[in-house]
Amino acid sequence: MTGPTNLTDRISHLRDRKGGSEIVNGNRPTGEPPSSPRKTSRERKFATDYFMLFAYALLGIAIVCQLVLIVWLDII
C-alpha cells in the first residue's frame, strides 16, 4: 500500500489514526493554560469583494441608462 499523495491526505490519515497527533486533533499539550471557550459559528462571513461591488454598480448604472434612453426615445 502506498502512502498519502498530498498534504490533505496526510492530515486526514493522521486524524483518522487511533491516538493521532495532538496538533492535528486540536488537543493542547500538557502544561498549557486552558483557553476561554469560544462560540463557534456554522456560517462563515465572506470578505468584502470590491470587484463584485464595482460590477453590480456598473450593471445598475447600465440598467438605469437603458431605461432612461427607452423613456426618452418614446417621448420624442
N, CA, C and O atoms as a CHARMM CRD file, in Angstrom:
* protein
*
  304
    1    1 MET  N      0.84700  -1.17500   0.00000 PROA 1      0.00000
    2    1 MET  CA     0.00000   0.00000   0.00000 PROA 1      0.00000
    3    1 MET  C      0.89300   1.24000   0.00000 PROA 1      0.00000
    4    1 MET  O      1.84400   1.32400   0.77700 PROA 1      0.00000
    5    2 THR  N      0.58800   2.19400  -0.86700 PROA 2      0.00000
    6    2 THR  CA     1.38300   3.41200  -0.93500 PROA 2      0.00000
    7    2 THR  C      0.85400   4.42300   0.06600 PROA 2      0.00000
    8    2 THR  O     -0.28400   4.32600   0.52500 PROA 2      0.00000
    9    3 GLY  N      1.69300   5.39500   0.39900 PROA 3      0.00000
   10    3 GLY  CA     1.32000   6.43100   1.36500 PROA 3      0.00000
   11    3 GLY  C      0.45900   7.50000   0.72300 PROA 3      0.00000
   12    3 GLY  O      0.26900   7.50200  -0.49300 PROA 3      0.00000
   13    4 PRO  N     -0.06400   8.40900   1.53300 PROA 4      0.00000
   14    4 PRO  CA    -0.87200   9.50900   1.00600 PROA 4      0.00000
   15    4 PRO  C     -0.05300  10.36500   0.03300 PROA 4      0.00000
   16    4 PRO  O      1.15400  10.53300   0.20500 PROA 4      0.00000
   17    5 THR  N     -0.72300  10.90100  -0.98500 PROA 5      0.00000
   18    5 THR  CA    -0.01600  11.60500  -2.04700 PROA 5      0.00000
   19    5 THR  C      0.13600  13.09300  -1.78000 PROA 5      0.00000
   20    5 THR  O      1.07500  13.70700  -2.28600 PROA 5      0.00000
   21    6 ASN  N     -0.74600  13.68500  -1.01200 PROA 6      0.00000
   22    6 ASN  CA    -0.62100  15.12300  -0.77200 PROA 6      0.00000
   23    6 ASN  C     -0.85400  15.43100   0.70200 PROA 6      0.00000
   24    6 ASN  O     -1.16400  14.54800   1.50100 PROA 6      0.00000
   25    7 LEU  N     -0.69500  16.70800   1.03900 PROA 7      0.00000
   26    7 LEU  CA    -0.78200  17.12700   2.43600 PROA 7      0.00000
   27    7 LEU  C     -2.16800  16.87700   3.03000 PROA 7      0.00000
   28    7 LEU  O     -2.28400  16.48900   4.19200 PROA 7      0.00000
   29    8 THR  N     -3.22200  17.09800   2.23500 PROA 8      0.00000
   30    8 THR  CA    -4.58000  16.88600   2.73400 PROA 8      0.00000
   31    8 THR  C     -4.81000  15.42500   3.08700 PROA 8      0.00000
   32    8 THR  O     -5.39500  15.11900   4.12600 PROA 8      0.00000
   33    9 ASP  N     -4.34900  14.51700   2.22400 PROA 9      0.00000
   34    9 ASP  CA    -4.48300  13.09100   2.51700 PROA 9      0.00000
   35    9 ASP  C     -3.68600  12.71100   3.75900 PROA 9      0.00000
   36    9 ASP  O     -4.12800  11.89000   4.56300 PROA 9      0.00000
   37   10 ARG  N     -2.50900  13.31400   3.91200 PROA 10     0.00000
   38   10 ARG  CA    -1.67500  13.01500   5.07500 PROA 10     0.00000
   39   10 ARG  C     -2.35000  13.48000   6.36700 PROA 10     0.00000
   40   10 ARG  O     -2.34300  12.76300   7.36800 PROA 10     0.00000
   41   11 ILE  N     -2.93100  14.68100   6.34100 PROA 11     0.00000
   42   11 ILE  CA    -3.62200  15.19900   7.52800 PROA 11     0.00000
   43   11 ILE  C     -4.82800  14.32400   7.84500 PROA 11     0.00000
   44   11 ILE  O     -5.07200  14.01000   9.01000 PROA 11     0.00000
   45   12 SER  N     -5.58700  13.92400   6.82200 PROA 12     0.00000
   46   12 SER  CA    -6.73500  13.04400   7.04200 PROA 12     0.00000
   47   12 SER  C     -6.29600  11.71400   7.63800 PROA 12     0.00000
   48   12 SER  O     -6.95000  11.16900   8.52700 PROA 12     0.00000
   49   13 HSD  N     -5.18200  11.20300   7.13700 PROA 13     0.00000
   50   13 HSD  CA    -4.66300   9.93900   7.65000 PROA 13     0.00000
   51   13 HSD  C     -4.27800  10.07500   9.12200 PROA 13     0.00000
   52   13 HSD  O     -4.58200   9.19500   9.92700 PROA 13     0.00000
   53   14 LEU  N     -3.60600  11.18300   9.47600 PROA 14     0.00000
   54   14 LEU  CA    -3.22100  11.38400  10.87200 PROA 14     0.00000
   55   14 LEU  C     -4.43300  11.57500  11.77200 PROA 14     0.00000
   56   14 LEU  O     -4.43000  11.12500  12.91700 PROA 14     0.00000
   57   15 ARG  N     -5.46200  12.23400  11.26900 PROA 15     0.00000
   58   15 ARG  CA    -6.66800  12.47800  12.05900 PROA 15     0.00000
   59   15 ARG  C     -7.41800  11.17000  12.30900 PROA 15     0.00000
   60   15 ARG  O     -7.97800  10.96700  13.38600 PROA 15     0.00000
   61   16 ASP  N     -7.42600  10.28000  11.30600 PROA 16     0.00000
   62   16 ASP  CA    -8.14500   9.01400  11.43300 PROA 16     0.00000
   63   16 ASP  C     -7.38200   7.99100  12.26500 PROA 16     0.00000
   64   16 ASP  O     -7.97900   7.04900  12.78500 PROA 16     0.00000
   65   17 ARG  N     -6.08400   8.16600  12.39400 PROA 17     0.00000
   66   17 ARG  CA    -5.27100   7.22300  13.13600 PROA 17     0.00000
   67   17 ARG  C     -5.67300   7.19800  14.60300 PROA 17     0.00000
   68   17 ARG  O     -6.00500   8.23400  15.17900 PROA 17     0.00000
   69   18 LYS  N     -5.64300   6.04300  15.19100 PROA 18     0.00000
   70   18 LYS  CA    -6.00200   5.93000  16.60400 PROA 18     0.00000
   71   18 LYS  C     -4.95600   6.66900  17.43200 PROA 18     0.00000
   72   18 LYS  O     -3.75900   6.41300  17.30100 PROA 18     0.00000
   73   19 GLY  N     -5.40500   7.57500  18.27400 PROA 19     0.00000
   74   19 GLY  CA    -4.48800   8.39000  19.06500 PROA 19     0.00000
   75   19 GLY  C     -4.12700   9.65300  18.31500 PROA 19     0.00000
   76   19 GLY  O     -4.26300  10.75100  18.85300 PROA 19     0.00000
   77   20 GLY  N     -3.67200   9.51700  17.09400 PROA 20     0.00000
   78   20 GLY  CA    -3.37500  10.65000  16.22300 PROA 20     0.00000
   79   20 GLY  C     -2.35500  11.60900  16.80700 PROA 20     0.00000
   80   20 GLY  O     -1.67100  11.30100  17.78200 PROA 20     0.00000
   81   21 SER  N     -2.27200  12.74500  16.20700 PROA 21     0.00000
   82   21 SER  CA    -1.36800  13.79400  16.63600 PROA 21     0.00000
   83   21 SER  C     -2.14200  14.81000  17.46900 PROA 21     0.00000
   84   21 SER  O     -3.29200  15.12600  17.16600 PROA 21     0.00000
   85   22 GLU  N     -1.50500  15.31500  18.51300 PROA 22     0.00000
   86   22 GLU  CA    -2.16900  16.31600  19.34100 PROA 22     0.00000
   87   22 GLU  C     -2.42600  17.58800  18.55100 PROA 22     0.00000
   88   22 GLU  O     -3.44500  18.25100  18.74600 PROA 22     0.00000
   89   23 ILE  N     -1.51400  17.92600  17.66900 PROA 23     0.00000
   90   23 ILE  CA    -1.66500  19.14900  16.88300 PROA 23     0.00000
   91   23 ILE  C     -2.80300  19.00600  15.88200 PROA 23     0.00000
   92   23 ILE  O     -3.62300  19.91400  15.74500 PROA 23     0.00000
   93   24 VAL  N     -2.86400  17.88100  15.18500 PROA 24     0.00000
   94   24 VAL  CA    -3.90300  17.67000  14.17200 PROA 24     0.00000
   95   24 VAL  C     -5.27600  17.56200  14.82200 PROA 24     0.00000
   96   24 VAL  O     -6.25600  18.07900  14.28600 PROA 24     0.00000
   97   25 ASN  N     -5.35800  16.89700  15.97100 PROA 25     0.00000
   98   25 ASN  CA    -6.64000  16.72200  16.64100 PROA 25     0.00000
   99   25 ASN  C     -7.08600  17.96900  17.38700 PROA 25     0.00000
  100   25 ASN  O     -8.24100  18.05100  17.80300 PROA 25     0.00000
  101   26 GLY  N     -6.20700  18.93300  17.56400 PROA 26     0.00000
  102   26 GLY  CA    -6.57200  20.16900  18.24300 PROA 26     0.00000
  103   26 GLY  C     -6.42600  20.09600  19.75100 PROA 26     0.00000
  104   26 GLY  O     -6.88900  20.99400  20.45400 PROA 26     0.00000
  105   27 ASN  N     -5.79600  19.05400  20.26400 PROA 27     0.00000
  106   27 ASN  CA    -5.58400  18.94900  21.70300 PROA 27     0.00000
  107   27 ASN  C     -4.41100  19.83200  22.10200 PROA 27     0.00000
  108   27 ASN  O     -3.44100  19.96400  21.35600 PROA 27     0.00000
  109   28 ARG  N     -4.50700  20.43700  23.28800 PROA 28     0.00000
  110   28 ARG  CA    -3.40900  21.25200  23.79500 PROA 28     0.00000
  111   28 ARG  C     -2.36300  20.34500  24.41800 PROA 28     0.00000
  112   28 ARG  O     -2.70000  19.32900  25.02700 PROA 28     0.00000
  113   29 PRO  N     -1.10100  20.70600  24.26900 PROA 29     0.00000
  114   29 PRO  CA    -0.07900  19.96200  25.00200 PROA 29     0.00000
  115   29 PRO  C     -0.26100  20.18900  26.50100 PROA 29     0.00000
  116   29 PRO  O     -0.84600  21.19100  26.91400 PROA 29     0.00000
  117   30 THR  N      0.23900  19.25900  27.31300 PROA 30     0.00000
  118   30 THR  CA     0.07200  19.38900  28.76500 PROA 30     0.00000
  119   30 THR  C      0.86200  20.58200  29.27600 PROA 30     0.00000
  120   30 THR  O      1.93600  20.88900  28.75700 PROA 30     0.00000
  121   31 GLY  N      0.33800  21.25300  30.28800 PROA 31     0.00000
  122   31 GLY  CA     1.00900  22.39300  30.87300 PROA 31     0.00000
  123   31 GLY  C      0.56200  23.72200  30.29400 PROA 31     0.00000
  124   31 GLY  O      0.91000  24.77300  30.83200 PROA 31     0.00000
  125   32 GLU  N     -0.19000  23.70000  29.22400 PROA 32     0.00000
  126   32 GLU  CA    -0.66500  24.94300  28.61700 PROA 32     0.00000
  127   32 GLU  C     -1.95100  25.36200  29.31500 PROA 32     0.00000
  128   32 GLU  O     -2.81300  24.51900  29.56000 PROA 32     0.00000
  129   33 PRO  N     -2.10300  26.65600  29.64600 PROA 33     0.00000
  130   33 PRO  CA    -3.32600  27.08300  30.34800 PROA 33     0.00000
  131   33 PRO  C     -4.55500  26.92400  29.45400 PROA 33     0.00000
  132   33 PRO  O     -4.47300  27.09500  28.23800 PROA 33     0.00000
  133   34 PRO  N     -5.69300  26.59400  30.06600 PROA 34     0.00000
  134   34 PRO  CA    -6.90300  26.42800  29.25900 PROA 34     0.00000
  135   34 PRO  C     -7.35500  27.75400  28.67400 PROA 34     0.00000
  136   34 PRO  O     -7.29500  28.79000  29.33600 PROA 34     0.00000
  137   35 SER  N     -7.79900  27.71400  27.44700 PROA 35     0.00000
  138   35 SER  CA    -8.28000  28.94000  26.80900 PROA 35     0.00000
  139   35 SER  C     -9.76800  29.10500  27.08400 PROA 35     0.00000
  140   35 SER  O    -10.46000  28.14700  27.43100 PROA 35     0.00000
  141   36 SER  N    -10.24800  30.32700  26.92600 PROA 36     0.00000
  142   36 SER  CA   -11.66500  30.57500  27.15700 PROA 36     0.00000
  143   36 SER  C    -12.48400  29.91100  26.06500 PROA 36     0.00000
  144   36 SER  O    -12.06100  29.87500  24.90900 PROA 36     0.00000
  145   37 PRO  N    -13.64800  29.38600  26.41200 PROA 37     0.00000
  146   37 PRO  CA   -14.45900  28.72700  25.39200 PROA 37     0.00000
  147   37 PRO  C    -14.92700  29.73600  24.34400 PROA 37     0.00000
  148   37 PRO  O    -15.41500  30.81600  24.67700 PROA 37     0.00000
  149   38 ARG  N    -14.76900  29.36500  23.08000 PROA 38     0.00000
  150   38 ARG  CA   -15.17500  30.26100  22.00100 PROA 38     0.00000
  151   38 ARG  C    -16.47200  29.76100  21.38400 PROA 38     0.00000
  152   38 ARG  O    -16.71400  28.55700  21.28700 PROA 38     0.00000
  153   39 LYS  N    -17.27800  30.69000  20.98100 PROA 39     0.00000
  154   39 LYS  CA   -18.52900  30.37000  20.32800 PROA 39     0.00000
  155   39 LYS  C    -18.23700  30.08500  18.84900 PROA 39     0.00000
  156   39 LYS  O    -17.68800  30.93200  18.14400 PROA 39     0.00000
  157   40 THR  N    -18.60100  28.90700  18.39600 PROA 40     0.00000
  158   40 THR  CA   -18.33500  28.56800  17.00200 PROA 40     0.00000
  159   40 THR  C    -19.56300  28.88400  16.16600 PROA 40     0.00000
  160   40 THR  O    -20.69400  28.58600  16.54900 PROA 40     0.00000
  161   41 SER  N    -19.31800  29.48200  15.04200 PROA 41     0.00000
  162   41 SER  CA   -20.39100  29.83500  14.13300 PROA 41     0.00000
  163   41 SER  C    -20.38200  28.86100  12.95800 PROA 41     0.00000
  164   41 SER  O    -19.32600  28.56800  12.39800 PROA 41     0.00000
  165   42 ARG  N    -21.54200  28.37000  12.59200 PROA 42     0.00000
  166   42 ARG  CA   -21.62500  27.43500  11.48000 PROA 42     0.00000
  167   42 ARG  C    -21.52100  28.15800  10.14300 PROA 42     0.00000
  168   42 ARG  O    -21.14000  27.55600   9.13900 PROA 42     0.00000
  169   43 GLU  N    -21.85300  29.42900  10.12700 PROA 43     0.00000
  170   43 GLU  CA   -21.85800  30.18000   8.88300 PROA 43     0.00000
  171   43 GLU  C    -20.67700  31.12700   8.84100 PROA 43     0.00000
  172   43 GLU  O    -20.47500  31.92400   9.75700 PROA 43     0.00000
  173   44 ARG  N    -19.88600  31.03700   7.75800 PROA 44     0.00000
  174   44 ARG  CA   -18.73600  31.92100   7.60700 PROA 44     0.00000
  175   44 ARG  C    -19.16700  33.23800   7.00000 PROA 44     0.00000
  176   44 ARG  O    -20.05400  33.29100   6.14800 PROA 44     0.00000
  177   45 LYS  N    -18.53100  34.29000   7.44900 PROA 45     0.00000
  178   45 LYS  CA   -18.80100  35.60300   6.90400 PROA 45     0.00000
  179   45 LYS  C    -17.79700  35.87100   5.79000 PROA 45     0.00000
  180   45 LYS  O    -16.59000  35.76500   6.00900 PROA 45     0.00000
  181   46 PHE  N    -18.27500  36.21500   4.60600 PROA 46     0.00000
  182   46 PHE  CA   -17.39500  36.44900   3.48100 PROA 46     0.00000
  183   46 PHE  C    -16.77000  37.82900   3.56600 PROA 46     0.00000
  184   46 PHE  O    -17.35900  38.76400   4.10800 PROA 46     0.00000
  185   47 ALA  N    -15.57300  37.93900   3.02500 PROA 47     0.00000
  186   47 ALA  CA   -14.89100  39.22500   2.97100 PROA 47     0.00000
  187   47 ALA  C    -15.56500  40.09300   1.91200 PROA 47     0.00000
  188   47 ALA  O    -16.19700  39.58600   0.98500 PROA 47     0.00000
  189   48 THR  N    -15.42000  41.40600   2.06400 PROA 48     0.00000
  190   48 THR  CA   -15.99100  42.33200   1.09600 PROA 48     0.00000
  191   48 THR  C    -15.26000  42.17900  -0.22300 PROA 48     0.00000
  192   48 THR  O    -14.03400  42.27700  -0.27300 PROA 48     0.00000
  193   49 ASP  N    -15.99700  41.94200  -1.27700 PROA 49     0.00000
  194   49 ASP  CA   -15.41400  41.75500  -2.59600 PROA 49     0.00000
  195   49 ASP  C    -15.66600  43.02300  -3.39200 PROA 49     0.00000
  196   49 ASP  O    -16.76500  43.24300  -3.90100 PROA 49     0.00000
  197   50 TYR  N    -14.63100  43.86000  -3.49700 PROA 50     0.00000
  198   50 TYR  CA   -14.78100  45.15700  -4.14200 PROA 50     0.00000
  199   50 TYR  C    -15.03300  45.02500  -5.63800 PROA 50     0.00000
  200   50 TYR  O    -15.71100  45.87100  -6.22200 PROA 50     0.00000
  201   51 PHE  N    -14.50400  43.98700  -6.26900 PROA 51     0.00000
  202   51 PHE  CA   -14.75700  43.78600  -7.69300 PROA 51     0.00000
  203   51 PHE  C    -16.23900  43.51400  -7.94700 PROA 51     0.00000
  204   51 PHE  O    -16.81600  44.04900  -8.89400 PROA 51     0.00000
  205   52 MET  N    -16.85500  42.68200  -7.10400 PROA 52     0.00000
  206   52 MET  CA   -18.27900  42.38800  -7.28800 PROA 52     0.00000
  207   52 MET  C    -19.12700  43.63200  -7.02800 PROA 52     0.00000
  208   52 MET  O    -20.11300  43.86300  -7.72800 PROA 52     0.00000
  209   53 LEU  N    -18.75300  44.43700  -6.02800 PROA 53     0.00000
  210   53 LEU  CA   -19.48600  45.68100  -5.79100 PROA 53     0.00000
  211   53 LEU  C    -19.37900  46.59800  -7.00300 PROA 53     0.00000
  212   53 LEU  O    -20.37100  47.21000  -7.40000 PROA 53     0.00000
  213   54 PHE  N    -18.20000  46.70200  -7.59300 PROA 54     0.00000
  214   54 PHE  CA   -17.98900  47.51800  -8.77900 PROA 54     0.00000
  215   54 PHE  C    -18.80300  46.97500  -9.95400 PROA 54     0.00000
  216   54 PHE  O    -19.41900  47.74600 -10.69000 PROA 54     0.00000
  217   55 ALA  N    -18.80700  45.65700 -10.13300 PROA 55     0.00000
  218   55 ALA  CA   -19.55200  45.04200 -11.23600 PROA 55     0.00000
  219   55 ALA  C    -21.05300  45.27200 -11.07800 PROA 55     0.00000
  220   55 ALA  O    -21.73300  45.58200 -12.05500 PROA 55     0.00000
  221   56 TYR  N    -21.58000  45.12500  -9.85700 PROA 56     0.00000
  222   56 TYR  CA   -23.00600  45.36800  -9.62900 PROA 56     0.00000
  223   56 TYR  C    -23.35200  46.84300  -9.82500 PROA 56     0.00000
  224   56 TYR  O    -24.42800  47.17200 -10.32400 PROA 56     0.00000
  225   57 ALA  N    -22.43800  47.73000  -9.42900 PROA 57     0.00000
  226   57 ALA  CA   -22.67500  49.15800  -9.64100 PROA 57     0.00000
  227   57 ALA  C    -22.74400  49.46800 -11.13600 PROA 57     0.00000
  228   57 ALA  O    -23.62200  50.21000 -11.57600 PROA 57     0.00000
  229   58 LEU  N    -21.82700  48.90600 -11.91400 PROA 58     0.00000
  230   58 LEU  CA   -21.86300  49.11200 -13.36900 PROA 58     0.00000
  231   58 LEU  C    -23.13900  48.54100 -13.98600 PROA 58     0.00000
  232   58 LEU  O    -23.72400  49.14900 -14.88300 PROA 58     0.00000
  233   59 LEU  N    -23.56500  47.38900 -13.51300 PROA 59     0.00000
  234   59 LEU  CA   -24.79700  46.78500 -14.02100 PROA 59     0.00000
  235   59 LEU  C    -25.99100  47.67800 -13.69800 PROA 59     0.00000
  236   59 LEU  O    -26.85400  47.89500 -14.54800 PROA 59     0.00000
  237   60 GLY  N    -26.04400  48.19200 -12.47900 PROA 60     0.00000
  238   60 GLY  CA   -27.13800  49.07800 -12.09400 PROA 60     0.00000
  239   60 GLY  C    -27.15200  50.34700 -12.92400 PROA 60     0.00000
  240   60 GLY  O    -28.21500  50.78800 -13.36400 PROA 60     0.00000
  241   61 ILE  N    -25.98200  50.94400 -13.14500 PROA 61     0.00000
  242   61 ILE  CA   -25.89200  52.15300 -13.97000 PROA 61     0.00000
  243   61 ILE  C    -26.34100  51.85900 -15.39300 PROA 61     0.00000
  244   61 ILE  O    -27.05500  52.66300 -15.99300 PROA 61     0.00000
  245   62 ALA  N    -25.93300  50.72200 -15.94000 PROA 62     0.00000
  246   62 ALA  CA   -26.32400  50.35700 -17.30700 PROA 62     0.00000
  247   62 ALA  C    -27.83400  50.17800 -17.42000 PROA 62     0.00000
  248   62 ALA  O    -28.43100  50.61900 -18.40200 PROA 62     0.00000
  249   63 ILE  N    -28.45400  49.54700 -16.44500 PROA 63     0.00000
  250   63 ILE  CA   -29.90400  49.34000 -16.48700 PROA 63     0.00000
  251   63 ILE  C    -30.64100  50.66900 -16.39700 PROA 63     0.00000
  252   63 ILE  O    -31.59700  50.90700 -17.13500 PROA 63     0.00000
  253   64 VAL  N    -30.19500  51.53100 -15.49400 PROA 64     0.00000
  254   64 VAL  CA   -30.83100  52.84400 -15.35800 PROA 64     0.00000
  255   64 VAL  C    -30.67300  53.64100 -16.65100 PROA 64     0.00000
  256   64 VAL  O    -31.63400  54.26400 -17.10300 PROA 64     0.00000
  257   65 CYS  N    -29.49500  53.63800 -17.25100 PROA 65     0.00000
  258   65 CYS  CA   -29.26600  54.37000 -18.50700 PROA 65     0.00000
  259   65 CYS  C    -30.14700  53.83000 -19.62800 PROA 65     0.00000
  260   65 CYS  O    -30.68700  54.60700 -20.41500 PROA 65     0.00000
  261   66 GLN  N    -30.29800  52.51400 -19.70900 PROA 66     0.00000
  262   66 GLN  CA   -31.14900  51.93400 -20.74700 PROA 66     0.00000
  263   66 GLN  C    -32.60000  52.34100 -20.53800 PROA 66     0.00000
  264   66 GLN  O    -33.28800  52.67300 -21.50400 PROA 66     0.00000
  265   67 LEU  N    -33.07500  52.32200 -19.30800 PROA 67     0.00000
  266   67 LEU  CA   -34.45600  52.72900 -19.04600 PROA 67     0.00000
  267   67 LEU  C    -34.66400  54.19800 -19.37700 PROA 67     0.00000
  268   67 LEU  O    -35.69800  54.56900 -19.93200 PROA 67     0.00000
  269   68 VAL  N    -33.68200  55.04400 -19.04000 PROA 68     0.00000
  270   68 VAL  CA   -33.77300  56.46900 -19.37000 PROA 68     0.00000
  271   68 VAL  C    -33.80600  56.65400 -20.88100 PROA 68     0.00000
  272   68 VAL  O    -34.60200  57.44800 -21.38100 PROA 68     0.00000
  273   69 LEU  N    -32.97200  55.95100 -21.61100 PROA 69     0.00000
  274   69 LEU  CA   -32.96000  56.04800 -23.07700 PROA 69     0.00000
  275   69 LEU  C    -34.28200  55.57800 -23.68500 PROA 69     0.00000
  276   69 LEU  O    -34.79600  56.21300 -24.60500 PROA 69     0.00000
  277   70 ILE  N    -34.83500  54.47700 -23.18200 PROA 70     0.00000
  278   70 ILE  CA   -36.10700  53.96800 -23.70800 PROA 70     0.00000
  279   70 ILE  C    -37.21200  54.99900 -23.48400 PROA 70     0.00000
  280   70 ILE  O    -37.98000  55.30200 -24.39700 PROA 70     0.00000
  281   71 VAL  N    -37.28800  55.53400 -22.26800 PROA 71     0.00000
  282   71 VAL  CA   -38.32000  56.53400 -21.97200 PROA 71     0.00000
  283   71 VAL  C    -38.10300  57.78800 -22.79900 PROA 71     0.00000
  284   71 VAL  O    -39.07200  58.33400 -23.32700 PROA 71     0.00000
  285   72 TRP  N    -36.87400  58.26900 -22.93400 PROA 72     0.00000
  286   72 TRP  CA   -36.56700  59.47200 -23.67600 PROA 72     0.00000
  287   72 TRP  C    -36.88800  59.32200 -25.17100 PROA 72     0.00000
  288   72 TRP  O    -37.39100  60.24900 -25.80600 PROA 72     0.00000
  289   73 LEU  N    -36.58700  58.13300 -25.71800 PROA 73     0.00000
  290   73 LEU  CA   -36.86300  57.90300 -27.14600 PROA 73     0.00000
  291   73 LEU  C    -38.36900  57.74200 -27.40700 PROA 73     0.00000
  292   73 LEU  O    -38.83700  58.06300 -28.49900 PROA 73     0.00000
  293   74 ASP  N    -39.12000  57.25500 -26.43300 PROA 74     0.00000
  294   74 ASP  CA   -40.56400  57.13100 -26.59300 PROA 74     0.00000
  295   74 ASP  C    -41.23600  58.51000 -26.55600 PROA 74     0.00000
  296   74 ASP  O    -42.23800  58.73400 -27.23600 PROA 74     0.00000
  297   75 ILE  N    -40.68900  59.41300 -25.77500 PROA 75     0.00000
  298   75 ILE  CA   -41.27200  60.74800 -25.65500 PROA 75     0.00000
  299   75 ILE  C    -41.02700  61.55100 -26.94800 PROA 75     0.00000
  300   75 ILE  O    -41.91000  62.28300 -27.39500 PROA 75     0.00000
  301   76 ILE  N    -39.86200  61.41900 -27.53100 PROA 76     0.00000
  302   76 ILE  CA   -39.51800  62.22200 -28.71700 PROA 76     0.00000
  303   76 ILE  C    -40.21500  61.71000 -29.94400 PROA 76     0.00000
  304   76 ILE  O    -40.04200  62.26500 -31.02900 PROA 76     0.00000
